[in-house]
Amino acid sequence: MAKGLQGFLWTMLLLFCAIQELGSWAMHTAVEGPGQGEPGDPALLAGGRVKRGWVWNQFFVVEEYTGTEPLYVGKIHSDSDEGDGSIKYTISGEGAGTIFLIDEITGDIHATERLDREQKTFYTLRAQARDRQTDQLLEPESEFIIKVQDINDSEPRFLEGPYIGSVAELSPIGTSVMQVMASDADDPTYGSSARVVYSVLEGEQHFTVDSKTGVIRTAVADLDRETQDRYEVVIRATDMAGQLGGLSGSTTVTIVVTDVNDNPPRFPQKMYQFSIVETAPVGTAIGRVKAEDSDVGENTDMTYQVKDEEGVEMFKVTTDSNTQEAVITVQKPLDYESKKVHTVVVEALNKFVDPRFVDLGTFRDQTIVRVSVLDVDEPPEFRPPSNLMEVQEDAHVGSVVGVVTALDPDTANHPVRYAIDRSTDAERIFDIDAKTGAIVTGKVLDRETAGWHNITVLAMEADNHSQVSRASLRIRILDVNDNPPELATPYEAAVCEDAKPGQLIQTISVVDRDEPQSGHRFYFTLAPEATNNHHFSLLDIQDNTAAVHTQRVGFNRQEQDVYLLPILVVDSGPPALSSTGTLTIRVCGCDSSGAIQSCNSTAYVVSATLSPGALIALLVCILILVVLVLLILTLKRHHKSHLTSEDDEDMRDNVIKYNDEGGGEQDTEAYDMSALRSLYDFSEIKAGDGGGGPGEGGPGRNPASELHALPQWVQSPDLDFSVFRDYICRKVEQADEDLSVPPYDSFQTYAFEGSDSPVPSLSSINTWSSGSEQDFSYLGGWGPRFRQLAALYAGRRGEEDSEES
């Protein structure tokens, strides 16, 4: 059918072109070339009119020509052509010579290739007419256009696919879903080839499409996502305004039905059963239930609650936000013996309710949860839970303090046995009857020692001691009057020798370890042994105190300086207890104002001379004296040892052979004398001496004598330093052979004495004899610094003279 339609179109197009070709004989068009209008051009006529040169029709060529012969396009013709073939027609421009060919004689133009208007709509060319003999341009070059005429060869296409739209469920009829649009590549200005209309091929039961705009709308109002959440709709686009022979294209549109909260939550079961042990602590999870909702997303969010009063008291329901489950937990302790089964009504309701759909029904649902309590073996329970008992402190050993009672809460009601946790009663002051729970005293009680006792009582099943309950018991020891009153302190009082009768000496108070509920009441009187006392009197003030007064005029320390007054104190009982305390009264000397000066001579002297401040000052002074004495003794010992070391010191430690004149015998800081002493070997010097002259020392000469011979320097013309030269050479050789030995040796010669020296030279470097005729007595006049040197050499000279004589 499509091929027949295409042949019909070709026939109509050829007929149209033939009509145009026939009408070209009556139509002429004048075209100006680029050279027209110039002065002197023969084509210019008088009055400024241009002579018509080119004559042709409007050129059209049909696209998609499929014939075997070249397609005739049209003819170009010059009005100067007489038909004798003297004019040659040529064309140039787009497609000239390839797509379009011209007959040089007739000017007929043919298309040799198949054209496509959707790729190129027109071609621009230029025409020329030349003399065939001279090739001279007869007509100005003119531009013309060949248009490609459109045919309906392109079907509509949906270029923006794939299309996905959405619409809420239960939307009313005519609700816009989305818009689709198809494009046609044909010429929209020519015919109806590009006029597109839309229609639904598949899915027309639920959706429609606007034929002109392509808007897709709902066709029904009962779209239900829970029934079908996705539709595939096929939309067709047809050109030629939908007329017969038009081309068409189609696309598939996916329409997703979105959810609305139109479904209430529903429990899959009307009853759930759970069980839990009676000892489960508060907060233990019993189980989970979940209501189902056909909706999705936030429309499934729900909350749960307990509706019945009993369930609200015993259980708690929370919502797990992740799973949307109801979690049932224990809110109060359970007791199998009290109630074995609990019934809880749980309600589920949507968190977000859409008011548009409230007429669909209530968006909530209820279910019943049965909770069975399981029995477990529980320890005994103390009844009643009182934890306070009282007992008199004079109760005999074995007296009953009280009875504790514990019962097994289980149905079996096992017998109970009792015991005391001895970690709370290590002294075993109390005992308990294992069967009856009677608590008795195990030792004598004393409230004054311990007024309260805290013990722990254990209750356990007779045949299962692992089931143990504990109860803290407080036992208060009640007071009885078993302690007599006593004087608060060992009272001592003082009375002046010139005291007058009735003068207050001391106020007496007492203490009692007992604590009667009605309070203390004490009575004071003189003891029977003090009935003959005529010196002092005792007055009960009736406020648990008593006052002691003088009863005579004046006292004499010489006759009696201390009085002992026995006082009897009695409490109010029952039974009444008493004790006797002694008040010591000293007779003291007082001044005119009544102030006590002294009670006896010894006490007065001690108090006057050895007060705390004076004692501290005395100790500080003694400590300072001891430190000073130790310091003086230490300084004396140090000075004495220093003098002894100077006297015993060998002068040879300070008289050193060296080849430099120093500042005297005490100048030992200029050089390191230890190096010279260690390196100067006199034995080597003697061994190296071959002459044995008097200046070099003989074999029998004592080297120590050279240390004492310090003759005055005498200039000698025949000095011989061969000894030192040989010694230094040997040392140099040793240093060269042993690279680890540093060059400690140093030899310096001072041949010039210098000027302004207060004393002659003492150097003995050039001294050739150990003996000398010099008198050293002049050293005594050099001052204290040379005192030891003068004593040494003057004394040595005297010894040598005596030996020679």
KOLSEPA-130500 format. One record per residue (C-alpha): x, y, z. Coordinates in steps of 0.001 Angstrom, whole numbers, plus 500000, padded with zeros to 6 digits. Layout:
N
XYZ;...
//
This chain:
805
500000500000500000;502894502333500742;504464501654497334;501164502439495540;500848505639497499;504393506615496551;503723505937492825;500612508048492969;502601510899494456;505250510627491751;502593510760489053;501046513853490523;504451515526490806;505408514800487187;502066516158486024;502696519314487977;506169519753486464;504764519278482938;502216521973483525;504990524298484682;507127523485481610;504220524299479279;503635527564481033;507272528605480693;506686529759477121;504475532511478439;506710533540481349;509910535553480963;512134536846483680;514776539554483200;517938539050485226;520737541581485619;524336540453485587;527135542098487507;528212544111484442;524867545559483494;524162549267483806;527650550427482864;527977553462480503;528198552476476875;526675549018477381;524481548180474359;522036546516476682;521167549872478104;518260551407476289;517100554987476224;515107556042479251;517295553864481559;515453550603480911;517509547411480915;517145545001478072;515982541586479099;518729539053478467;518008535821480501;514712534013480293;513864530985482470;511228529564484789;511375528972488590;513414525725489020;512183522854491208;513394519328491565;511541516571493335;513439514771496105;513985511071496225;513636510615492474;514169506959491670;513969506933487864;516689505574485619;516937508687483412;518248512059484545;515450514206485941;514630517304483919;514875520409486043;514360523302483613;515845525463480841;517895528634480836;517564530748477699;518906534019476422;516625536162474273;519560536642471955;519645532942471155;518360532418467600;518567528661467835;521508528269465505;523770526838468209;526099529804468274;525566530310471981;527112528027474586;525401527773478001;527372526914481132;526568526781484885;528707526953488022;528050526744491772;526648524098494102;526390520745492397;527285522092488950;528837519376486833;528079516642489389;524487516825490486;523279519176487805;524258518970484103;523356521506481370;522997521094477652;525383523702476198;523199524222473123;519644524101474457;520284525208478082;518310522274479508;519311521363483076;518995517796484410;519566516291487886;521643513164487768;521561512197491472;518865511416494034;518269514455496253;517028514658499847;515325517824500980;515878516917504645;519630517173503985;519648520229501650;516603522279500657;518028524314497734;521116524788495534;522535528135494358;524095528241490855;525281530854488288;524525530778484571;526650532091481652;525996532510477920;529081532742475686;529770532931471998;530765529512470874;533323530828468384;534942533592470396;534014532411473892;532948535952474558;530426536506477340;527150537432475647;525046537818478770;526101538917482218;526551536018484666;523323535486486583;522538533598489795;519572531279490125;518244528773492708;517064525246492320;514718524248495138;514298520642496264;510602519961496426;509442517980499492;507511514759499478;506188512910502525;509092510580503023;509819511039506784;507667509535509491;507161511338512869;509701510442515538;509669510743519335;513109512138520073;512832512659523855;512096509072524853;512021506893526797;509078508521528541;508357507830532228;505530509566534031;503659509189537288;500206509765538649;498780509296542139;496377506468542633;492661507275542858;493242510456540834;490094511831539140;489410511371535417;491317513776533226;494275514187535553;497299515186533470;500085512632533574;502678513983531121;503169515276527563;504871513553524640;506000515256521448;506968513859518018;508848515720515273;508598515264511444;511567516070509211;509325516976506236;508696520571505131;506086522041507454;505364524854504934;504497522559502105;501386520493502334;500499518365505363;503591516220505409;504677517605508770;501242517914510452;501246515309513275;498313513959515302;498513511635518356;496524508581519367;496720505719521904;497523502316520479;497710500373523791;496353501325527225;493358503273526054;491287501645528820;493081503726531466;494635506686529646;493904509092526781;496088511459524757;495268514844523267;495570514450519462;497136517884518970;499206518544522122;500230514995523070;499137515443526717;498358512099528359;495489512052530871;493772509491533062;490704507869531611;489433506263534840;489211507328538496;489914503996540174;493616503523539543;494825501423542463;498523501108543142;498011498056545292;496337496337542295;498715497565539560;501472500042540152;502779500408536561;501249500812533076;502859500611529639;501008502934527216;501844503036523471;501346506434521815;501265506800518009;502060509985516024;500765510222512371;501633512926509811;499401514201506946;497085515246509809;496125511636510206;494783511281506663;495047508137504655;498583507639503377;500269509474506231;503363508058507883;503408507255511607;505759506493514494;505120505239518011;506693505241521482;506060503441524756;505284505569527820;505786504043531286;503310505458533806;503990504724537497;501068504893539903;502256506530543158;500933505615546575;498504507487548790;497487506484552297;494271504746551328;494834501511553266;494580501204557075;496951498955559067;495720495427559610;496979492749562030;497384489389560288;496101487661563444;493435488622565911;495302487014568810;498948486485569711;500300484383572569;503558484874574461;505019483474577679;507534484844580155;508945483725583510;507671485499586579;511194486566587619;511761488585584444;512991492042585451;511167495203584496;511946496212580909;512274492660579586;510841492291576067;508024489751575885;507499489678572116;506790491636568934;503679492039566815;503297493892563534;500331495274561629;500561495122557855;499858498083555583;499524497743551817;500786501262551319;504464502129550931;506850504754552235;505779506998555059;502180505877554562;503164502664556378;504519504468559447;502408503587562445;502291503737566218;501084501181568742;499388501594572092;497801499501574836;494080500061575075;492959498140578185;493633499351581749;495195496124582983;497626496042580108;498593499683580629;499498498937584253;501519495769583699;502946496158580182;504378498786577894;504285498925574081;506870500806571996;507296501114568227;510461499969566481;511012502731563915;513103500474561681;510762497500561407;507453499208562347;506862496474564940;505221496757568348;507617495711571139;505819494550574291;507867494849577506;507274494221581226;506396497347583137;505728495844586604;507037492671588284;505035489572587438;503809486971589920;502698483553588813;500941482911592109;498880486097591792;497933485873588106;498973483297585575;497652484873582349;497421488523581276;495373489783578324;496576492915576541;494750494796573763;497204496369571340;496049498949568784;497921500019565635;497169503285563828;498728505189560942;500972508060561861;500027510120558780;496376510074557759;495206511615554460;491937513478555137;490772512802551576;490332509146552364;488891509164555876;485568508121554422;487172504828553420;487130503707557087;489111503983560328;492850503835559812;493513501668562897;493257498057563947;493376496076567210;494603492668568285;494687490703571548;497965489588573119;497832486819575757;500857486732578076;501306483527580089;503418483821583259;505641480813583884;506283479612587415;509866479454588689;511301478342592009;511559481580593981;513327482187597288;511287482763600430;509830486185601106;509959487925604499;506584488944605883;505993491486607220;509000493432606016;509589495232609359;513305495554610063;513359497027613595;513460495171616925;514122496312620513;515544494572623581;516479495689627085;520176495754627764;519715493762630973;518039490910629121;519444487524630035;521327485394627544;518779483428625547;516049486049625830;513866486371622736;514393489615620892;511816489014618155;510652486644615448;511129486922611701;508822485156609298;509437484122605701;507184482108603385;507837480277600151;505807482118597473;505723479060595210;502734476802594993;504705473960596572;505194476101599721;508419474449600834;509436474768604527;511790477634605344;514989477621607401;516622480687608990;520201481738609718;522212484852610559;524891486112608238;527856485951610594;529759488558608615;527279491026610122;527449489468613639;531011488258614034;530826488369617875;527717486127617849;525764488491620063;522514487078618635;521290483644617603;518254482544615585;516117479479615699;516512477771612323;512880476618612187;510859479317613969;512959482381613087;513085483518616751;516039485782617426;517572485431620910;520480487051622684;523706485087622626;525741487328624926;525218489942627617;524193493248626094;525535496658627015;523850499694625559;526712501937626560;529096499840624465;526834499358621419;523380500871621321;522477499497617891;523154496230616094;522652495679612363;522433492037611326;521372490218608158;518937487337608438;518893484608605797;515788482655604809;516160479609602550;514188476625601434;514792473602603583;515583471330600653;517232473915598382;519619476236600135;520454478020596874;517084479792597097;518060482368599688;516506485673600670;518177488311602798;516675490819605173;518466493553607081;517439493751610720;518159496647613069;518127495865616801;518029498738619264;519296498122622801;517008499825625317;518634501494628284;518302500431631914;519759502245634896;522875500162635399;525508502904635660;525837505174638747;526406508899638260;529994510162638540;531662513520638942;532238515065635533;535978515539636267;538393515046639203;537570518429640637;540262520539642397;539412523828644040;541394526555645846;540444528667648846;542205531760650133;543634531792653594;541555534836654453;538311533389652968;535059534380654609;532167532061655520;529669531354652720;532173532038649915;531583529878646739;534539527609646059;533400525186643311;530326524141641291;529975520382640876;528341518573637923;528061514861637201;527752512521634192;525754509320633796;526284506834630908;522653505848631130;519997507648629087;516627507399630829;513648508319628686;512465510861631257;515880512476631509;518449512655634307;517813513876637860;520711513839640328;520847514452644089;523964515739645927;524960515359649610;528115515025651669;529247511487652208;528639510013655668;532341510166656457;532212513953656001;529389514590658467;531810516004661038;533164518480658506;532928522075659780;534991523714657070;532809523414653973;529138522986653082;527401521455649974;524271522995648414;522109521065645853;520999523641643283;518266521333641904;519519521570638299;521797518502638451;524614520654639896;525789521459643444;527792524308644977;530556524045647635;530903527002650078;533235527853652970;531810527438656424;534427529159658632;536567532293658784;540098531961657381;542436529021656766;546080528443657629;548374526735655100;550876525940657801;548332523917659729;546661522195656727;547088523070653057;544808520407651435;541236519313652301;539508516253650764;535720516611650636;533777513377649775;530503514042647867;527708511468647404;525742511634644098;522482509685643608;520433509353640385;516676509001640063;516734505265639051;515002502982639017;516796501517640744;518570504503642241;522324504243641958;524943506352643700;528650506987643796;531052509033645901;533462511517644417;536191513537646158;536733517240645812;540309518365646487;540529521832648064;543910523576648399;544598526484650709;546425529280648856;547793532707649546;545866535514647904;546398539253647428;544101541980648689;541780541607645687;541360537856646264;543583536703643375;545536533546644216;549288534134644445;550584530743645504;549238527573647015;552696526291648148;556340527459647865;557513524822645403;554795525468642921;555375529187643079;559142528984642417;558693526640639503;555984528751637969;558008531909638382;561302530662636948;560433527967634436;557719529378632319;557455527900628791;558902531024627173;561888531102629491;562542527393628976;562600527811625182;564972530788625389;567310528820627670;567458525891625256;568223528191622309;571125529823624171;572621526460625111;572396525300621491;574180528417620231;577016527981622747;577527524347621724;577751525307618039;580322528032618751;582517525681620787;582492523036618045;583382525640615418;586382526937617431;587731523437618016;587429522583614312;589374525711613270;592161525004615769;592634521426614556;592798522569610974;595417525242611716;597581522846613720;597599520222610965;598612522866608429;601610523969610489;602724520382611010;602651519640607311;604775522717606559;607422521709609089;607655518146607864;607697518982604179;610876517987602300;612427520965600618;613273518795597649;609611519001596580;610034522727596042;613643522884594779;613378521630591183;616006521450588439;614770523308585403;616492525371582719;614630528575583358;615145531144586023;611942531560587921;610707533969590492;611960532097593529;611436528899595405;607697529495595894;607054530073592194;605695526675591134;602899527853588833;604877528977585753;605362525445584337;604133521951584978;606908520819587325;605591517240587424;606507516743583772;610057517949584374;610487515807587448;609270512670585679;611297513155582510;614616514392583957;616577511268584640;619935511937586386;621085508395585905;620962508862582125;622937512075582428;625690510293584412;625726507371582035;626120509658579046;629016511546580587;632342510068579405;634807512576580885;633977512409584540;635047515939585038;634302517842588131;631431519682586552;629757516532585334;629883514526588549;631775511414589249;630401507908589747;630579508160593512;628797511452593717;625392511475595429;622744513065593143;620913514435596151;623829516703596894;623267518449593572;619815519502594748;621358521421597662;624196523069595752;622870526289594329;626011528329593706;625815531795592311;626102532004588537;629699532429587306;630370533189583673;632847530615582296;634392530807578832;634692527054578361;631079525884578955;630194522424577659;626504521581577005;627189518156575500;625367516423578357;622104518225577678;622565517964573925;622980514190574079;620017513838576441;617721515879574201;618777513926571110;617937510630572760;614518511939573769;613872513165570247;614716509723568862;612352508089571337;609557510489570379;610163509831566663;609978506085567129;606853506151569339;604244508335567659;601927508069570658;604348509943572932;603689513694572932;606666516066572978;606704516875576679;610409518026576655;611107521697576498;614553523276576681;615123527022576910;618367528933577475;618409532295579214;621981533676578926;620944537205579900;620260537905583525;618219541015582947;618381544381584620;617374545749588024;617369542327589671;617343542759593467;619412539595593967;622123537775592012;621168534784589890;620542531470591661;620605529361588522;622833526318588722;622640525204585097;626345525952584443;627550524916587869;630254522252587322;630949521353590919;628732520309593741;630882522056596248;631463525835596530;633449528250598574;630571530723598605;629154532009601867;625356531812601926;624896533850605030;623735536793602951;620460534895602213;619275535731605685;618847539354604693;616485538684601770;613359538654603838;610824536143605075;610266534612601639;613848533238601591;613985532313605258;613767528586604685;616289528739601829;618812530646604001;618345528172606829;618860525276604451;622081526439602736;623645528239605678;623126525159607823;624522522898605064;627644524997604758;628281524733608482;628017520939608338;630538520715605463;633038522875607355;632761520666610413;633271517516608294;636391518941606646;637833519888610001;
//
